[in-house]
Amino acid sequence: MLADLHYGKAIPGHIPRVPPNIRNINRAVYDPKVLSIGPYHHGKPGLQAMEDHKKRYLREFLTCMPGELEKLEKLDSLIYSVRTLEEELLSLYSQPLNFERDDFIKMIVLDGCFILRLLIKIRVRLESEADAIFEVGYLLPLLRRDLLLLENQLPFFILEKLYELIPKPNSIQPFPTLKEIAFAYLTMKLSTDPVALNNLEAYHLLHLYDLILLPKPRDPLILELNQNAPSTMPRASKLKEAGIKITAKKADNFLEASFVEGKLQIPCLEIKDGSFASSGNMTVRRLSLDPYNNLWGSCMVLDGAFMD
């Protein structure tokens, strides 16, 4: 039994459980509503309806194979690819896991293929096909919310390994990378800088979303020149009185503001259902790696104030 093993150190890529003292502030921020991914919430009664959809999405991948033998061979290759990474995978989860090894591997394959199939369907707009997930209006926002929960993460290297093996649609050539279709799903737009996006070292989907939101590193010379600049931004009305125009711009993250020729260009920030949940889960992830980070501790307080 995996329960005999004690894995889960605070290392990069570690997927911790949310501490009880934080979860108890607002459990709804950290608990999945419709979907379990990975071991922490697997088998919970309220999440069982999505298990049939997971199996259906896996079958959709396998139906691309020409015959029954090829389907079995493809399924075996998916299971084998995860099994070869089992020890590294286990090391990233907290506390003993109450799974038989084979059941654990099959769960990871099923959950991983569900995520990939969903991302592909949305990227190439396969939702026009008959699919109950797309026919229930409230379900897609709930899935996106649940996929950005800290305790609902799969290591990105597992998703990448499975992505290498699954068949892709022919409608886009070359087909986008995993980070590109994940970016499109998380932000509902295409990346303006795919090279930089593909160079990001993401540990899982939540971490990728965190990296997307972070501003790009500033030039040290610019930082040195601006060290005496005001620490707070004047209100928009004051900027307008000073003759500064504020315009929207396209960017991969909402913090990439720029000032060009008297215009303050700011990316649009769209607040959606689940925005507070994802920010709360990103904060807990950061605190798990650096519990003495005062900045993110303050964010936790703000998250709690908004989410209560």
Contacts in CASP RR format, 6 or more apart in sequence:
PFRMAT RR
TARGET T0000
AUTHOR 0000-0000-0000
METHOD contacts of the structure
MODEL  1
MLADLHYGKAIPGHIPRVPPNIRNINRAVYDPKVLSIGPYHHGKPGLQAM
EDHKKRYLREFLTCMPGELEKLEKLDSLIYSVRTLEEELLSLYSQPLNFE
RDDFIKMIVLDGCFILRLLIKIRVRLESEADAIFEVGYLLPLLRRDLLLL
ENQLPFFILEKLYELIPKPNSIQPFPTLKEIAFAYLTMKLSTDPVALNNL
EAYHLLHLYDLILLPKPRDPLILELNQNAPSTMPRASKLKEAGIKITAKK
ADNFLEASFVEGKLQIPCLEIKDGSFASSGNMTVRRLSLDPYNNLWGSCM
VLDGAFMD
1 98 0 8 1.000
1 99 0 8 1.000
1 100 0 8 1.000
2 90 0 8 1.000
2 96 0 8 1.000
2 97 0 8 1.000
2 98 0 8 1.000
2 99 0 8 1.000
2 100 0 8 1.000
2 101 0 8 1.000
2 104 0 8 1.000
3 96 0 8 1.000
3 97 0 8 1.000
3 98 0 8 1.000
3 99 0 8 1.000
4 96 0 8 1.000
5 90 0 8 1.000
5 96 0 8 1.000
5 97 0 8 1.000
6 95 0 8 1.000
6 96 0 8 1.000
7 90 0 8 1.000
7 91 0 8 1.000
7 92 0 8 1.000
7 93 0 8 1.000
7 94 0 8 1.000
7 97 0 8 1.000
8 14 0 8 1.000
8 16 0 8 1.000
8 91 0 8 1.000
8 92 0 8 1.000
8 93 0 8 1.000
8 94 0 8 1.000
8 95 0 8 1.000
9 91 0 8 1.000
10 16 0 8 1.000
10 288 0 8 1.000
10 289 0 8 1.000
11 91 0 8 1.000
11 92 0 8 1.000
12 203 0 8 1.000
12 289 0 8 1.000
13 92 0 8 1.000
13 155 0 8 1.000
13 203 0 8 1.000
13 204 0 8 1.000
13 207 0 8 1.000
14 92 0 8 1.000
14 94 0 8 1.000
14 288 0 8 1.000
14 289 0 8 1.000
15 92 0 8 1.000
15 93 0 8 1.000
15 94 0 8 1.000
15 150 0 8 1.000
15 151 0 8 1.000
15 153 0 8 1.000
15 155 0 8 1.000
15 204 0 8 1.000
16 94 0 8 1.000
16 150 0 8 1.000
16 284 0 8 1.000
16 285 0 8 1.000
16 288 0 8 1.000
17 40 0 8 1.000
17 94 0 8 1.000
17 95 0 8 1.000
17 151 0 8 1.000
18 30 0 8 1.000
18 150 0 8 1.000
18 151 0 8 1.000
18 281 0 8 1.000
18 284 0 8 1.000
19 284 0 8 1.000
22 30 0 8 1.000
22 284 0 8 1.000
22 300 0 8 1.000
23 30 0 8 1.000
23 31 0 8 1.000
25 304 0 8 1.000
25 308 0 8 1.000
26 304 0 8 1.000
26 307 0 8 1.000
26 308 0 8 1.000
28 277 0 8 1.000
29 276 0 8 1.000
29 277 0 8 1.000
29 280 0 8 1.000
29 281 0 8 1.000
29 303 0 8 1.000
29 307 0 8 1.000
30 149 0 8 1.000
30 150 0 8 1.000
30 151 0 8 1.000
30 277 0 8 1.000
30 280 0 8 1.000
30 281 0 8 1.000
30 284 0 8 1.000
31 41 0 8 1.000
31 149 0 8 1.000
32 41 0 8 1.000
32 44 0 8 1.000
32 47 0 8 1.000
32 146 0 8 1.000
32 149 0 8 1.000
32 151 0 8 1.000
32 152 0 8 1.000
33 142 0 8 1.000
33 145 0 8 1.000
33 146 0 8 1.000
34 47 0 8 1.000
34 49 0 8 1.000
34 50 0 8 1.000
34 139 0 8 1.000
34 142 0 8 1.000
34 143 0 8 1.000
34 146 0 8 1.000
35 47 0 8 1.000
35 50 0 8 1.000
35 142 0 8 1.000
35 143 0 8 1.000
35 146 0 8 1.000
35 147 0 8 1.000
35 152 0 8 1.000
36 42 0 8 1.000
36 43 0 8 1.000
36 44 0 8 1.000
36 47 0 8 1.000
36 50 0 8 1.000
36 111 0 8 1.000
36 152 0 8 1.000
37 111 0 8 1.000
37 112 0 8 1.000
37 114 0 8 1.000
37 115 0 8 1.000
37 146 0 8 1.000
37 147 0 8 1.000
37 152 0 8 1.000
37 153 0 8 1.000
37 154 0 8 1.000
38 107 0 8 1.000
38 108 0 8 1.000
38 111 0 8 1.000
38 152 0 8 1.000
38 153 0 8 1.000
38 154 0 8 1.000
39 93 0 8 1.000
39 97 0 8 1.000
39 99 0 8 1.000
39 104 0 8 1.000
39 107 0 8 1.000
40 93 0 8 1.000
40 151 0 8 1.000
40 152 0 8 1.000
41 47 0 8 1.000
41 151 0 8 1.000
41 152 0 8 1.000
42 99 0 8 1.000
42 107 0 8 1.000
50 114 0 8 1.000
53 114 0 8 1.000
53 132 0 8 1.000
53 133 0 8 1.000
54 110 0 8 1.000
54 111 0 8 1.000
54 113 0 8 1.000
54 114 0 8 1.000
55 110 0 8 1.000
57 113 0 8 1.000
57 114 0 8 1.000
57 117 0 8 1.000
57 118 0 8 1.000
58 75 0 8 1.000
58 109 0 8 1.000
58 110 0 8 1.000
58 113 0 8 1.000
58 114 0 8 1.000
58 117 0 8 1.000
60 117 0 8 1.000
61 74 0 8 1.000
61 113 0 8 1.000
61 117 0 8 1.000
61 166 0 8 1.000
61 167 0 8 1.000
62 71 0 8 1.000
62 74 0 8 1.000
62 75 0 8 1.000
63 71 0 8 1.000
64 167 0 8 1.000
65 71 0 8 1.000
65 73 0 8 1.000
65 74 0 8 1.000
65 167 0 8 1.000
74 165 0 8 1.000
77 165 0 8 1.000
78 109 0 8 1.000
78 113 0 8 1.000
78 162 0 8 1.000
78 165 0 8 1.000
78 166 0 8 1.000
79 105 0 8 1.000
79 106 0 8 1.000
79 109 0 8 1.000
81 161 0 8 1.000
81 162 0 8 1.000
81 164 0 8 1.000
81 165 0 8 1.000
82 89 0 8 1.000
82 105 0 8 1.000
82 108 0 8 1.000
82 109 0 8 1.000
82 158 0 8 1.000
82 161 0 8 1.000
82 162 0 8 1.000
83 105 0 8 1.000
85 157 0 8 1.000
85 158 0 8 1.000
85 161 0 8 1.000
86 101 0 8 1.000
86 104 0 8 1.000
86 105 0 8 1.000
88 155 0 8 1.000
88 157 0 8 1.000
89 108 0 8 1.000
89 155 0 8 1.000
89 158 0 8 1.000
90 97 0 8 1.000
90 104 0 8 1.000
92 155 0 8 1.000
97 104 0 8 1.000
99 107 0 8 1.000
108 154 0 8 1.000
108 158 0 8 1.000
109 162 0 8 1.000
111 154 0 8 1.000
112 154 0 8 1.000
112 158 0 8 1.000
112 159 0 8 1.000
112 162 0 8 1.000
113 162 0 8 1.000
113 166 0 8 1.000
115 147 0 8 1.000
115 154 0 8 1.000
115 159 0 8 1.000
115 205 0 8 1.000
116 159 0 8 1.000
116 162 0 8 1.000
116 163 0 8 1.000
116 166 0 8 1.000
116 178 0 8 1.000
117 166 0 8 1.000
118 133 0 8 1.000
118 143 0 8 1.000
118 185 0 8 1.000
119 178 0 8 1.000
119 181 0 8 1.000
119 182 0 8 1.000
119 184 0 8 1.000
119 185 0 8 1.000
120 126 0 8 1.000
120 168 0 8 1.000
120 169 0 8 1.000
120 181 0 8 1.000
121 127 0 8 1.000
121 129 0 8 1.000
121 131 0 8 1.000
121 134 0 8 1.000
122 181 0 8 1.000
122 184 0 8 1.000
122 185 0 8 1.000
123 172 0 8 1.000
123 176 0 8 1.000
123 181 0 8 1.000
123 184 0 8 1.000
123 185 0 8 1.000
124 169 0 8 1.000
124 171 0 8 1.000
124 172 0 8 1.000
126 169 0 8 1.000
127 134 0 8 1.000
133 139 0 8 1.000
133 140 0 8 1.000
133 143 0 8 1.000
134 140 0 8 1.000
141 272 0 8 1.000
141 273 0 8 1.000
141 274 0 8 1.000
144 185 0 8 1.000
144 186 0 8 1.000
144 274 0 8 1.000
145 273 0 8 1.000
145 274 0 8 1.000
145 277 0 8 1.000
145 278 0 8 1.000
146 152 0 8 1.000
147 205 0 8 1.000
148 186 0 8 1.000
148 205 0 8 1.000
148 206 0 8 1.000
148 209 0 8 1.000
148 274 0 8 1.000
148 277 0 8 1.000
148 278 0 8 1.000
148 281 0 8 1.000
149 206 0 8 1.000
149 277 0 8 1.000
149 281 0 8 1.000
150 206 0 8 1.000
150 281 0 8 1.000
150 282 0 8 1.000
150 284 0 8 1.000
150 285 0 8 1.000
153 203 0 8 1.000
153 204 0 8 1.000
153 205 0 8 1.000
153 206 0 8 1.000
153 207 0 8 1.000
154 204 0 8 1.000
154 205 0 8 1.000
155 203 0 8 1.000
155 204 0 8 1.000
156 178 0 8 1.000
156 202 0 8 1.000
156 203 0 8 1.000
156 204 0 8 1.000
156 205 0 8 1.000
156 207 0 8 1.000
156 208 0 8 1.000
159 178 0 8 1.000
159 205 0 8 1.000
160 178 0 8 1.000
163 178 0 8 1.000
168 175 0 8 1.000
169 175 0 8 1.000
176 184 0 8 1.000
177 194 0 8 1.000
177 198 0 8 1.000
179 197 0 8 1.000
179 198 0 8 1.000
179 200 0 8 1.000
179 202 0 8 1.000
179 208 0 8 1.000
180 190 0 8 1.000
180 191 0 8 1.000
180 194 0 8 1.000
180 197 0 8 1.000
180 198 0 8 1.000
182 205 0 8 1.000
182 208 0 8 1.000
183 190 0 8 1.000
183 191 0 8 1.000
183 197 0 8 1.000
183 208 0 8 1.000
183 212 0 8 1.000
183 252 0 8 1.000
184 190 0 8 1.000
184 191 0 8 1.000
186 205 0 8 1.000
186 208 0 8 1.000
186 209 0 8 1.000
186 212 0 8 1.000
187 212 0 8 1.000
187 252 0 8 1.000
188 270 0 8 1.000
191 197 0 8 1.000
191 252 0 8 1.000
192 250 0 8 1.000
192 251 0 8 1.000
192 252 0 8 1.000
193 252 0 8 1.000
196 216 0 8 1.000
196 252 0 8 1.000
197 212 0 8 1.000
197 252 0 8 1.000
200 208 0 8 1.000
200 211 0 8 1.000
200 212 0 8 1.000
202 208 0 8 1.000
202 211 0 8 1.000
206 278 0 8 1.000
206 281 0 8 1.000
206 282 0 8 1.000
206 285 0 8 1.000
207 285 0 8 1.000
209 278 0 8 1.000
209 282 0 8 1.000
210 282 0 8 1.000
210 285 0 8 1.000
210 286 0 8 1.000
212 252 0 8 1.000
212 253 0 8 1.000
213 253 0 8 1.000
213 254 0 8 1.000
213 255 0 8 1.000
214 253 0 8 1.000
214 255 0 8 1.000
215 253 0 8 1.000
215 255 0 8 1.000
215 256 0 8 1.000
216 256 0 8 1.000
234 242 0 8 1.000
236 246 0 8 1.000
239 246 0 8 1.000
239 264 0 8 1.000
240 246 0 8 1.000
243 262 0 8 1.000
244 259 0 8 1.000
244 262 0 8 1.000
244 263 0 8 1.000
244 264 0 8 1.000
245 262 0 8 1.000
245 263 0 8 1.000
245 264 0 8 1.000
246 263 0 8 1.000
246 264 0 8 1.000
246 266 0 8 1.000
247 263 0 8 1.000
247 264 0 8 1.000
247 265 0 8 1.000
247 266 0 8 1.000
248 265 0 8 1.000
248 266 0 8 1.000
248 267 0 8 1.000
248 268 0 8 1.000
249 256 0 8 1.000
249 258 0 8 1.000
249 265 0 8 1.000
249 266 0 8 1.000
249 267 0 8 1.000
250 267 0 8 1.000
251 267 0 8 1.000
253 267 0 8 1.000
254 266 0 8 1.000
254 267 0 8 1.000
254 268 0 8 1.000
254 269 0 8 1.000
255 267 0 8 1.000
256 267 0 8 1.000
257 264 0 8 1.000
257 265 0 8 1.000
257 266 0 8 1.000
257 267 0 8 1.000
258 264 0 8 1.000
258 265 0 8 1.000
259 265 0 8 1.000
276 303 0 8 1.000
276 306 0 8 1.000
276 307 0 8 1.000
277 307 0 8 1.000
279 299 0 8 1.000
279 303 0 8 1.000
280 299 0 8 1.000
280 300 0 8 1.000
280 303 0 8 1.000
280 304 0 8 1.000
280 307 0 8 1.000
283 296 0 8 1.000
283 297 0 8 1.000
283 299 0 8 1.000
283 300 0 8 1.000
283 303 0 8 1.000
284 300 0 8 1.000
286 293 0 8 1.000
286 296 0 8 1.000
287 293 0 8 1.000
287 296 0 8 1.000
287 297 0 8 1.000
287 300 0 8 1.000
290 296 0 8 1.000
END
